[in-house]
């Protein structure tokens, strides 16, 4: 009888697990197993053991069952992780933390609950009730504002949610920040610049109850607000001013129009649901002014154009879901089947890049007509150059014997082309040969060996012609990229190609623009080939070149246009690519929204489906969209989101530290018309936002990471605020909005948000101070602290220039100059010891050195 009681208890436990136990498994157990165990005991099944399902655990591996439900002490898994087993010590890198061991023991003793797995039934993906019950997929509701014991502390509902959690954990908030700290924090938060001394003084002397509210409202009304907060969105949108091209600079001509549209949308407080729809389907939204919504399509038209990029950026950016993880297989952790990825992919493959003119039709037609003439003339010249290049290479190749012998000093070289001879000498002496065709020559240079090389060189010319002709037949006269990707092209064998490359190809470069291989020995392109041309050939070239220049001069500057996308003429669904292999097509994936967010599975029927996708994402009933943006705003005010993984609200993402607060904010956000500015105001007028960054040892012992918000988090200025602030305090900042992006060189004094952002080679200062990689969507900035940053502050020409301008900005005696500097940089008076040190330093007359020290100080670089 006793042997039957425990299984019955386990069965009852499995059938009756409540929401709390499901949540415990999903928040504590599954992530732990995924990160610490499945690498070895997942599909690879080391030791015959898998730990990625309950059945696999009960079955066990070579050493027997891993888990005995309700008997943690007897379970092999527990004995291994507690290092009580005579042989097994898991995981190999070292013993788990005690809290993780305790979580597994508690889970096993409670019956080792595991939610029913998602399974394919008749080939269809089924989402389980447990997956639908996950917190992120629950509707946003207005939770009751909790009661708190310290009723005098909260200023609004946000504070009650925060304080209730603190009181539950036995913590208490630290003191409020002083007014100087608070205005500096708020000013950097909202406009990315320090407050002026006059703004600080005004706030300090304003004793009204709404003094700080006035500061917040003034900052929200500033045009610099959009520059600051628009840049945060551009991180998510992986904004760049050039294409993803590893071989050459390839700038977008009008990328800045999207950037400025984003800035303007934030300044105007465009409702967030409208902002979302405009970036997905702005061309299909009703507006009298084409500049109202269509520029938002830069979200896609300026993308890296990788296969899964648009699905990834859309779902991470707006929904906080990693749908691109389902490209090759059903998502391992979230209820997202592979077919859902391809349903969305079909939406984007049914669109194409487009240029929307912002000029009258007559202007557009006139420009395009003249551009066709330029292109036609350029093509004629290119063909001429290409023909002459090939002929000259063949003529020179026919003299290979003589060049080899002359390079070896075995024949006179007076009538040979001297540059080609020098190239041969360099090639034979320094180049690494990746082919065997010079082997006999190197073993024993002779006329016979040289003749053999020449024979092979002439043969490779003919082989290359045959290969090119076959490929032209395969691809047709005007191949598009899809034909190129799927065609079975022919090529030279590797060793023959290496010989061809060394002798006949132009130079190649790496992604940074440096030479990998020089021009081939016989390669003479534009700029060098001209010296071989004489008589009528040279006259013809000069005449055609002159005609090209004439046509270019007649071509006016191109009319302005928006870089957008539009629907293809024939939108179509795509097939699932089994295991991500385009050559292994599966079932058709109808264009529609994600199954977990749309139970009706309505198919998109309007063109590509972008407008329907936009409406589904911005739908009031979508539980993710409002939560995701509210969390992003919270993150930039506090240094960490309520959900610590802002672009991943799935199983492997962090769980919300204050789930009721997140829902309260999301609910109020929608109720307030999706207004981001009202959200800022609500957050910043809370007592929680106004806390100081001071420490409390008792709190720190219980919550060292400050997840429960008992104090403010000290943060370093990001790259843009650092550069802008140096320009601002030195009096050099050009605060006028810019249009076309310009390099962030020492001549550029505009705000950093208007600087050129490159996918190919990111600006050095931006990269050094943790600017995100624009080749993918970015959810948060890293905050590194490395020696190179300090060296930059010590040695940079930019910092030196600002230090000199700052030193010259304030006049008067040394004492008053130091006070002015402290007011401009730190918003305060220097302390007596600081004033004394400054006066001693100033006595030497090296004011730029002194101001450089101030610009490099932690007080300037960090915000409390």
C-alpha positions in Angstrom: 0.0 0.0 0.0 2.7 2.6 0.9 4.2 1.9 -2.5 1.0 3.1 -4.2 0.4 6.1 -2.1 3.2 8.2 -3.4 2.5 7.7 -7.1 -1.1 8.7 -6.4 0.0 11.8 -4.6 2.3 12.6 -7.6 -0.6 12.1 -10.0 -2.8 14.4 -8.0 0.0 17.0 -7.9 0.5 16.8 -11.6 -3.2 17.2 -12.3 -3.8 20.0 -9.8 -0.8 22.2 -10.2 -1.9 25.8 -9.8 -0.7 28.9 -11.6 1.9 29.6 -8.9 3.6 26.2 -9.5 3.5 26.6 -13.2 5.0 30.1 -12.8 7.7 28.7 -10.5 8.7 26.1 -13.1 8.8 28.6 -16.0 10.7 31.3 -14.0 13.1 29.2 -11.9 13.4 25.6 -13.2 13.2 25.7 -17.0 15.6 28.6 -17.4 18.0 26.9 -15.0 17.9 23.6 -16.9 18.2 25.4 -20.3 21.3 27.4 -19.3 23.1 24.9 -17.1 22.1 21.4 -18.3 20.8 21.2 -21.8 24.1 22.0 -23.5 25.2 18.5 -22.6 22.0 16.8 -21.7 19.7 18.0 -24.5 19.8 16.5 -28.0 23.5 15.5 -27.5 22.4 13.2 -24.6 25.8 12.8 -23.0 25.9 9.8 -20.8 22.7 8.7 -22.5 20.8 11.3 -20.4 18.5 14.0 -21.6 17.1 16.6 -19.2 14.8 18.5 -21.7 11.6 16.7 -20.8 10.0 15.0 -17.8 9.8 11.7 -19.6 13.5 11.8 -20.4 14.4 12.6 -16.7 12.3 9.7 -15.5 13.9 7.3 -18.0 17.4 8.5 -17.2 20.7 7.6 -18.8 23.5 5.2 -18.4 23.4 5.7 -14.6 19.7 5.2 -14.2 16.7 7.6 -13.7 17.7 11.2 -13.0 14.6 12.2 -11.1 12.3 10.4 -8.7 9.3 12.6 -8.3 8.6 13.7 -4.6 12.0 12.2 -3.6 14.6 14.8 -4.2 17.1 13.3 -1.8 17.0 10.0 -3.7 17.2 11.5 -7.1 20.4 11.1 -9.0 20.2 14.6 -10.4 20.2 16.1 -6.9 23.0 13.9 -5.7 25.1 15.0 -8.7 24.5 18.8 -8.3 25.1 18.7 -4.6 28.3 16.7 -5.2 27.1 13.8 -2.9 27.5 11.2 -5.7 30.7 9.2 -5.5 31.4 9.8 -9.2 29.2 12.5 -10.7 29.9 16.2 -10.0 27.6 18.4 -12.1 27.8 20.7 -13.9 31.4 20.3 -14.9 32.3 24.0 -14.7 31.5 24.0 -10.9 28.9 23.6 -8.3 25.6 25.5 -8.8 24.8 28.4 -6.5 22.8 27.3 -3.4 19.6 29.1 -4.5 19.6 27.2 -7.8 20.2 23.8 -6.1 17.4 24.7 -3.7 15.0 25.5 -6.6 15.6 22.1 -8.2 15.2 20.2 -4.9 12.0 22.0 -4.1 10.7 21.3 -7.7 11.4 17.6 -7.5 9.9 17.3 -4.0 6.8 18.9 -5.3 6.4 16.2 -7.9 8.7 17.5 -10.7 5.9 19.2 -12.5 6.5 19.8 -16.3 3.8 21.4 -18.4 2.5 19.4 -21.3 4.8 19.9 -24.3 3.8 21.5 -27.5 3.3 18.6 -30.0 2.6 18.3 -33.7 -0.8 16.6 -34.1 -1.5 15.5 -37.6 1.3 17.8 -38.7 -0.1 20.8 -36.9 1.5 22.8 -34.2 -0.6 22.9 -31.0 -0.1 25.6 -28.3 -0.7 24.1 -24.8 -2.8 25.8 -22.1 0.4 26.2 -20.0 2.0 28.2 -22.8 -1.0 30.4 -23.2 -0.9 31.0 -19.5 2.6 32.5 -19.7 2.5 36.0 -18.2 3.5 37.9 -21.4 0.5 36.5 -23.3 -2.1 37.4 -20.7 -4.3 40.5 -21.4 -3.2 43.8 -19.9 -5.4 44.6 -17.0 -5.6 47.4 -14.5 -4.4 45.9 -11.3 -5.5 47.2 -7.9 -3.1 49.7 -6.5 -1.7 48.1 -3.4 -1.9 49.4 0.2 1.4 50.4 1.9 2.4 51.0 5.4 4.5 54.1 4.8 1.6 56.1 3.4 3.5 59.4 3.4 6.1 58.4 0.9 4.2 57.6 -2.3 3.4 60.5 -4.7 1.5 58.4 -7.2 0.4 54.8 -8.0 3.9 53.9 -9.3 5.3 54.5 -5.9 2.7 52.3 -4.2 3.6 49.4 -6.4 7.3 49.9 -5.8 6.9 50.5 -2.1 4.6 47.5 -1.6 7.3 45.2 -3.0 10.0 46.8 -0.9 8.0 46.4 2.2 7.2 42.8 1.4 11.0 42.1 1.2 11.8 44.1 4.3 13.5 46.9 2.4 13.0 50.7 2.5 13.8 53.4 -0.1 16.7 55.7 0.6 16.4 59.4 0.9 15.3 61.7 -2.0 17.9 63.2 -4.3 18.9 66.8 -3.7 17.5 69.4 -6.3 20.8 69.8 -8.1 21.1 66.1 -8.7 17.5 65.8 -9.7 17.5 68.5 -12.4 20.8 67.2 -13.8 19.3 63.7 -14.0 16.1 64.8 -15.6 17.8 67.0 -18.1 20.1 64.3 -19.3 17.2 61.8 -19.3 15.0 63.9 -21.5 17.3 65.9 -23.8 20.8 64.3 -23.3 22.5 67.5 -22.2 23.4 69.1 -18.9 21.3 71.8 -17.4 22.5 75.4 -17.7 23.5 77.3 -14.6 20.5 79.5 -15.1 18.1 76.5 -15.2 19.7 75.1 -12.1 19.3 78.4 -10.2 15.7 78.8 -11.3 14.8 75.4 -10.0 16.7 75.8 -6.7 14.8 79.0 -6.0 11.4 77.7 -7.0 9.8 76.5 -3.8 6.4 75.8 -5.3 4.9 72.3 -5.0 5.1 71.8 -8.8 8.6 73.1 -9.3 9.9 69.8 -10.6 6.8 69.3 -12.8 7.7 72.6 -14.4 11.2 71.3 -15.2 9.8 68.1 -16.7 7.2 69.9 -18.8 9.8 72.4 -20.1 12.1 69.5 -21.1 9.3 67.5 -22.8 8.5 70.6 -24.8 12.2 71.1 -25.9 13.0 70.1 -29.6 16.0 68.4 -28.1 13.7 65.8 -26.5 13.0 64.1 -29.8 16.8 64.1 -30.6 17.4 62.2 -27.4 14.5 59.7 -27.4 14.4 59.3 -31.2 17.9 58.0 -31.0 16.9 55.3 -28.5 14.3 54.1 -31.1 16.9 54.2 -33.9 18.9 51.7 -31.9 16.0 49.3 -32.1 15.4 50.2 -35.7 19.1 49.4 -36.6 19.3 52.7 -38.3 22.3 53.4 -40.6 23.3 55.9 -43.2 24.8 53.3 -45.5 24.1 49.9 -46.9 25.6 46.7 -45.6 28.4 46.5 -48.1 31.8 45.0 -47.2 33.6 46.1 -50.4 33.0 49.8 -50.7 31.3 52.8 -49.1 27.7 52.7 -50.2 25.7 55.6 -48.5 22.0 56.0 -48.7 21.2 59.4 -50.3 18.1 60.1 -48.1 18.4 58.1 -44.9 18.2 61.2 -42.8 14.6 61.7 -43.7 13.7 58.6 -41.6 15.9 59.7 -38.8 14.4 63.2 -38.7 10.9 61.7 -39.0 11.5 59.7 -35.9 12.8 62.7 -34.1 9.8 64.7 -35.2 7.4 61.9 -34.2 8.7 62.0 -30.6 8.6 65.8 -30.4 5.0 65.8 -31.6 4.2 62.9 -29.3 2.7 60.9 -32.1 0.6 58.2 -30.5 2.6 55.1 -30.2 0.1 52.8 -32.0 0.2 55.3 -34.9 4.0 55.4 -34.8 4.1 51.6 -35.0 1.7 51.4 -37.9 3.5 54.1 -39.9 6.8 52.1 -39.8 5.2 48.9 -41.1 2.6 50.3 -43.5 2.9 54.1 -43.6 2.4 54.1 -47.4 -1.1 52.6 -46.9 -2.2 55.0 -44.1 -4.5 58.0 -45.0 -2.7 61.3 -44.9 -2.8 64.5 -46.9 0.9 65.1 -46.5 3.2 62.3 -47.8 5.7 63.3 -45.2 3.3 62.4 -42.4 3.6 58.6 -42.3 5.5 57.3 -45.4 9.0 58.3 -44.0 8.5 55.7 -41.3 9.0 53.0 -43.8 12.7 53.7 -43.4 12.4 51.1 -40.7 12.6 48.5 -43.5 14.0 50.4 -46.5 17.2 51.2 -44.6 17.6 47.7 -43.2 20.7 45.4 -43.7 18.5 43.3 -46.1 19.4 40.0 -44.6 16.9 37.1 -45.0 15.4 37.1 -41.5 16.2 40.7 -40.5 12.8 42.3 -41.1 11.0 39.5 -39.2 13.5 39.8 -36.4 13.5 43.6 -36.1 9.7 43.7 -36.3 9.0 41.0 -33.6 11.8 42.0 -31.2 11.3 45.7 -31.6 7.5 45.9 -31.3 6.5 42.7 -29.6 9.5 41.6 -27.6 9.5 38.1 -29.2 12.4 36.2 -30.8 10.4 34.9 -33.8 13.5 34.6 -36.0 14.6 31.7 -33.7 11.9 29.7 -35.4 13.4 30.0 -38.9 15.0 26.5 -38.9 12.7 24.7 -36.4 9.9 25.3 -34.1 10.9 27.7 -31.3 12.6 25.7 -28.6 11.1 27.7 -25.7 8.2 29.9 -26.9 5.0 28.9 -28.7 6.1 30.0 -32.1 6.1 27.3 -34.8 8.4 27.6 -37.9 5.3 28.2 -40.1 4.7 31.5 -38.1 8.1 32.7 -39.1 7.5 32.1 -42.8 4.0 33.6 -42.5 5.6 36.9 -41.6 8.5 36.3 -44.0 5.9 36.1 -46.8 4.7 39.6 -45.9 8.2 41.0 -46.4 9.1 39.0 -49.5 5.9 40.4 -51.0 7.4 43.9 -50.7 10.2 45.6 -52.5 12.4 48.7 -52.1 10.9 51.9 -53.5 11.7 55.6 -53.9 8.8 58.0 -53.3 9.5 61.3 -55.1 8.9 64.5 -53.2 8.9 66.7 -56.4 6.5 67.4 -59.2 6.2 64.8 -61.9 7.8 67.0 -64.6 10.9 67.5 -62.4 11.1 63.8 -61.8 10.6 62.8 -65.5 13.2 65.4 -66.6 15.8 64.2 -64.2 15.3 60.5 -65.0 15.5 61.2 -68.8 18.8 63.0 -68.4 20.1 60.3 -66.0 19.3 57.6 -68.6 21.6 59.5 -71.0 24.3 59.7 -68.5 24.0 56.0 -67.7 24.0 55.0 -71.3 27.1 57.0 -72.0 28.8 55.6 -68.9 27.9 52.0 -70.0 29.5 52.8 -73.4 32.7 53.9 -71.8 32.7 51.0 -69.4 32.4 48.6 -72.3 35.2 50.3 -74.2 37.5 50.1 -71.1 36.6 46.5 -70.5 37.3 45.6 -74.2 40.7 47.4 -74.2 41.6 45.9 -70.8 41.0 42.4 -72.1 42.9 43.0 -75.3 45.9 44.6 -73.6 46.0 41.8 -71.0 46.1 39.2 -73.8 48.8 41.1 -75.7 50.9 41.3 -72.6 50.2 37.6 -71.7 51.5 36.6 -75.2 54.9 37.9 -74.0 55.0 36.0 -70.8 58.1 34.1 -71.8 60.0 37.4 -72.3 58.8 38.9 -69.1 59.8 35.8 -67.1 63.3 35.7 -68.6 63.8 39.5 -68.2 62.7 39.4 -64.6 65.3 36.7 -64.1 68.0 38.8 -65.9 68.2 36.2 -68.7 67.0 38.6 -71.5 67.1 42.3 -72.4 64.0 44.2 -71.4 64.3 47.5 -73.2 61.2 47.1 -75.4 59.0 45.5 -72.7 56.5 47.5 -70.7 58.5 48.5 -67.6 55.6 48.7 -65.2 54.5 45.1 -66.1 58.1 43.9 -65.8 58.3 45.4 -62.3 55.0 43.8 -61.4 56.4 40.4 -62.5 59.5 41.0 -60.4 57.4 41.8 -57.3 55.1 38.9 -57.9 57.9 36.4 -58.3 59.8 37.7 -55.3 57.1 38.5 -52.8 53.7 37.0 -53.7 52.5 33.8 -52.1 51.6 31.5 -55.0 48.4 29.5 -54.5 48.8 27.5 -57.6 51.5 25.0 -59.0 52.0 26.5 -62.4 55.3 28.2 -61.6 56.7 25.2 -59.8 59.0 24.2 -62.7 60.1 27.8 -63.3 61.2 28.1 -59.6 63.0 24.8 -59.7 65.0 25.6 -62.8 64.4 28.9 -64.7 64.9 28.4 -68.4 63.3 29.4 -71.8 61.5 26.0 -71.8 60.0 26.5 -68.3 59.0 30.0 -69.3 57.3 28.7 -72.5 55.4 26.2 -70.4 54.1 29.0 -68.1 53.1 31.1 -71.1 51.2 28.2 -72.6 49.2 27.7 -69.4 48.5 31.4 -69.1 47.1 31.6 -72.6 45.1 28.5 -71.9 43.5 30.0 -68.8 42.4 33.0 -70.8 40.4 30.7 -73.1 39.0 28.6 -70.1 37.8 31.8 -68.5 36.0 32.9 -71.6 34.3 29.6 -71.9 33.2 29.7 -68.3 31.8 33.2 -68.6 29.9 32.3 -71.8 28.3 29.3 -70.1 27.3 31.3 -67.1 25.8 34.0 -69.4 23.7 31.3 -71.0 22.6 30.0 -67.7 21.7 33.3 -66.2 20.3 35.0 -69.4 21.1 38.5 -70.4 19.6 40.3 -67.4 19.9 38.1 -64.3 18.2 39.2 -61.1 19.5 38.3 -57.7 17.0 35.5 -57.2 18.3 33.8 -60.4 21.9 34.3 -59.3 21.2 32.7 -55.9 19.5 29.6 -57.3 21.5 29.0 -60.5 24.0 26.2 -60.8 26.9 28.2 -62.2 30.2 26.8 -63.6 33.6 28.0 -62.5 37.3 27.5 -62.9 38.9 24.9 -60.7 40.6 26.5 -57.6 44.2 26.4 -58.8 43.4 27.7 -62.3 41.3 30.5 -60.7 44.2 31.5 -58.4 46.4 31.9 -61.5 43.7 33.9 -63.2 43.3 36.1 -60.1 47.1 36.7 -59.8 47.5 37.8 -63.4 44.1 39.2 -64.6 41.9 40.4 -61.8 41.7 43.8 -60.2 42.6 44.3 -56.6 40.3 43.1 -53.8 39.7 44.7 -50.5 38.6 43.6 -47.1 35.6 44.9 -45.2 37.6 47.8 -43.7 38.7 48.9 -47.2 42.3 47.6 -47.0 43.9 45.8 -50.0 43.9 42.0 -49.7 45.4 41.4 -53.2 46.9 44.0 -55.6 45.9 44.3 -59.2 46.9 41.3 -61.3 50.2 41.5 -63.1 48.4 42.1 -66.5 45.4 44.1 -65.1 45.3 47.7 -66.3 42.0 49.4 -65.6 40.7 53.0 -65.9 43.4 55.5 -64.9 46.3 53.2 -66.1 45.1 51.8 -69.3 45.2 55.1 -71.1 48.9 55.1 -71.7 48.5 52.0 -73.9 46.0 53.8 -76.2 47.2 55.8 -79.2 45.8 57.4 -82.4 42.1 56.9 -83.0 41.6 54.8 -79.9 42.9 57.6 -77.7 40.9 60.2 -79.6 37.7 58.1 -79.3 38.2 57.7 -75.6 38.8 61.4 -75.1 35.7 62.3 -77.1 33.4 59.9 -75.3 34.8 61.0 -71.9 34.1 64.6 -72.8 30.6 63.7 -73.8 30.0 62.0 -70.5 31.2 65.1 -68.6 28.9 67.3 -70.7 25.9 65.0 -69.9 26.8 65.0 -66.2 27.0 68.8 -66.0 23.5 68.9 -67.6 22.2 66.6 -64.9 20.7 68.6 -62.1 20.9 67.5 -58.4 18.5 64.6 -57.9 15.0 65.6 -56.7 14.3 64.7 -53.1 12.7 61.4 -52.4 11.8 59.1 -49.5 13.4 55.7 -49.3 10.5 53.4 -48.6 9.0 50.0 -49.5 5.9 49.1 -51.5 4.0 45.9 -52.2 5.1 43.8 -55.2 2.7 43.5 -58.1 2.0 39.9 -57.2 2.2 39.3 -53.4 2.5 35.6 -52.6 2.9 33.3 -49.7 6.2 31.5 -49.2 6.9 27.9 -48.3 8.5 26.8 -45.1 12.2 26.1 -45.6 12.7 22.9 -43.7 15.7 23.3 -41.4 16.2 26.7 -42.9 17.3 25.2 -46.3 15.8 27.0 -49.3 16.4 23.8 -51.3 14.2 21.8 -49.0 10.7 23.4 -49.3 7.8 22.4 -47.0 4.2 23.4 -46.7 2.9 26.8 -47.8 2.9 29.4 -44.9 -0.2 31.7 -45.4 0.5 35.3 -44.6 -1.0 36.0 -41.2 -0.2 37.0 -37.6 1.4 34.8 -34.9 -0.8 32.0 -33.6 -0.2 32.8 -30.0 -1.5 36.4 -30.5 -4.3 35.7 -33.0 -6.5 32.7 -32.2 -8.7 33.3 -35.3 -5.7 32.8 -37.6 -7.0 35.3 -40.1 -5.1 35.4 -43.3 -3.8 38.7 -44.7 -5.5 39.5 -48.0 -4.7 43.2 -48.6 -1.6 43.2 -50.8 1.5 42.0 -49.0 -0.4 42.1 -45.7 1.7 44.9 -44.1 -1.3 47.0 -43.1 -3.0 44.0 -41.5 0.2 43.1 -39.7 0.5 46.7 -38.5 -3.0 46.7 -37.2 -2.5 43.4 -35.5 0.6 44.6 -33.7 -1.0 47.9 -32.7 -4.3 46.3 -31.7 -5.6 47.3 -28.3 -6.0 43.6 -27.4 -2.4 42.7 -28.2 -0.9 42.1 -24.8 2.7 42.8 -25.8 2.9 46.1 -27.7 2.1 48.5 -24.9 4.1 46.4 -22.3 7.2 46.4 -24.6 7.4 50.2 -25.2 6.5 51.0 -21.6 9.3 48.8 -20.5 11.7 50.5 -22.9 10.9 53.9 -21.5 11.3 52.7 -18.0 14.6 51.1 -18.9 16.1 54.4 -20.1 14.9 56.2 -16.9 16.2 53.7 -14.4 19.0 51.9 -16.3 17.1 48.6 -16.3 13.6 47.7 -17.5 11.0 46.1 -15.3 11.7 43.2 -17.7 15.5 43.1 -17.9 15.4 41.8 -21.5 13.6 44.6 -23.3 13.4 42.7 -26.7 12.7 39.3 -25.2 9.5 38.7 -23.2 9.6 35.0 -23.9 10.6 32.0 -21.7 14.3 32.8 -21.8 13.8 36.4 -21.2 13.9 37.9 -17.7 10.7 37.9 -15.6 9.2 41.3 -14.6 10.4 42.4 -11.2 7.1 44.3 -10.8 4.5 42.6 -13.0 1.6 44.6 -11.6 3.4 47.8 -12.1 4.2 46.9 -15.7 0.5 46.2 -16.3 -0.5 49.4 -14.5 1.8 51.5 -16.7 0.7 49.7 -19.9 -3.0 50.1 -19.1 -2.6 53.8 -18.3 -0.4 54.3 -21.4 -3.2 53.1 -23.7 -5.9 54.9 -21.7 -3.8 58.1 -22.2 -3.9 57.8 -26.0 -0.6 55.9 -26.3 1.2 59.1 -25.3 4.9 58.6 -24.5 5.2 62.1 -23.1 2.5 61.5 -20.5 4.2 58.2 -19.6 7.5 60.2 -19.0 5.6 62.6 -16.8 4.0 59.9 -14.8 7.3 58.1 -14.2 9.4 61.2 -13.5 7.0 62.8 -11.0 7.1 59.7 -8.8 9.0 59.5 -5.6 10.8 56.4 -7.0 12.4 58.5 -9.8 13.5 61.1 -7.3 15.4 58.7 -5.1 19.1 59.4 -4.6 21.9 57.0 -5.7 23.0 56.7 -2.1 23.7 53.3 -0.6 22.0 51.4 2.2 24.0 48.4 3.5 21.0 46.5 4.7 19.2 46.9 1.4 22.3 46.1 -0.6 22.8 42.9 1.3 19.3 41.7 0.3 19.1 43.3 -3.2 22.6 44.1 -4.4 21.5 44.7 -8.0 18.8 47.1 -6.9 16.1 45.2 -8.8 13.5 46.4 -6.4 14.3 50.1 -6.9 15.3 51.2 -3.4 17.7 53.7 -4.8 18.6 55.4 -8.1 21.2 53.8 -10.4 24.3 55.7 -11.2 24.9 55.7 -15.0 27.7 56.8 -17.3 26.9 59.1 -20.2 26.4 57.3 -23.4 28.5 58.2 -26.5 26.1 60.8 -27.8 25.5 62.6 -24.5 29.3 62.6 -23.8 30.1 64.2 -27.1 27.2 66.6 -27.1 27.8 67.7 -23.5 31.4 68.5 -24.2 30.4 70.7 -27.1 27.6 72.2 -25.0 29.6 73.3 -22.0 32.5 74.5 -24.3 30.0 76.8 -26.1 30.7 75.0 -29.4 27.5 73.0 -29.9 25.5 73.9 -33.0 22.0 73.1 -31.8 20.2 73.5 -35.2 18.7 70.4 -36.6 20.6 68.9 -39.5 19.5 67.1 -42.6 22.0 65.0 -44.5 24.3 63.0 -42.1 27.8 64.3 -41.8 31.0 62.5 -40.5 31.6 63.1 -36.8 34.9 64.7 -37.4 36.4 67.7 -35.5 34.7 70.1 -37.9 31.2 68.8 -37.0 29.7 70.6 -34.0 26.2 69.4 -34.5 24.5 66.9 -32.2 25.7 63.4 -32.5 22.3 62.1 -33.5 22.8 63.9 -36.8 26.2 62.3 -37.5 26.9 59.6 -40.1 26.2 56.1 -38.8 28.0 53.4 -40.8 27.3 49.7 -40.9 30.7 49.2 -42.7 33.0 51.1 -40.3 31.4 52.7 -37.3 32.9 56.0 -36.0 35.7 55.4 -33.6 34.4 57.4 -30.7 30.9 55.9 -31.0 32.4 52.4 -31.0 34.7 53.1 -28.1 31.8 54.3 -25.9 29.5 51.3 -26.7 27.3 52.6 -29.5 25.2 49.7 -30.8 26.0 47.7 -33.9 23.6 49.0 -36.6 23.6 45.7 -38.4 21.0 44.3 -36.0 18.3 45.5 -33.7 19.6 46.6 -30.3 17.7 46.5 -27.0 20.2 48.2 -24.7 23.5 49.9 -24.6 26.5 48.2 -23.0 28.3 50.1 -20.3 31.9 49.2 -20.4 34.8 50.8 -18.6 38.0 50.2 -20.4 41.5 51.9 -20.4 41.0 53.0 -24.1 38.1 55.3 -23.0 40.4 57.0 -20.5 43.1 57.3 -23.1 40.7 58.9 -25.5 39.8 61.5 -22.9 43.5 62.2 -22.4 44.7 62.2 -26.0 41.8 62.9 -28.3 42.0 65.9 -30.6 38.2 66.4 -30.1 38.5 66.6 -26.3 41.5 68.9 -26.6 39.6 71.2 -28.9 36.7 71.4 -26.4 39.0 71.9 -23.5 40.6 74.9 -25.2 37.2 76.4 -26.1 36.0 75.8 -22.6 39.1 77.5 -21.1 38.5 80.5 -23.4 34.8 80.7 -22.7 34.8 82.4 -19.3 36.7 85.5 -18.3 37.5 87.3 -15.1 40.0 86.4 -12.4 41.0 82.8 -11.7 38.5 82.4 -8.8 35.5 83.5 -10.8 36.6 81.4 -13.9 36.8 78.3 -11.7 33.3 79.0 -10.3 31.9 79.5 -13.8 33.4 76.2 -14.9 32.0 74.3 -12.0 28.6 75.8 -12.6 28.6 75.0 -16.3 29.9 71.4 -15.9 28.5 70.3 -12.6 25.7 72.7 -11.8 27.3 73.6 -8.4 29.9 75.8 -6.6 33.4 74.3 -6.2 34.1 73.1 -2.7 36.9 74.9 -0.8 39.4 72.2 -1.4 38.5 72.1 -5.1 38.8 75.9 -5.4 42.2 75.7 -3.8 43.5 73.0 -6.1 42.1 74.9 -9.1 43.8 78.1 -8.1 47.1 76.3 -7.6 46.7 74.6 -11.0 45.7 77.9 -12.7 48.7 79.7 -11.4 50.7 77.9 -14.1 48.5 79.4 -16.7 47.7 76.0 -18.3 43.9 76.6 -18.4 43.2 74.1 -21.3 45.0 71.3 -19.2 42.8 72.2 -16.3 39.5 72.2 -18.3 40.5 68.8 -19.9 40.8 67.4 -16.3 37.3 68.7 -15.5 35.9 67.3 -18.8 37.4 63.9 -17.9 36.2 63.8 -14.3 33.7 61.2 -13.2 31.3 63.9 -12.0 31.0 65.1 -15.6 31.0 61.6 -17.1 28.3 60.1 -14.8 24.8 60.9 -13.8 23.6 60.1 -10.2 
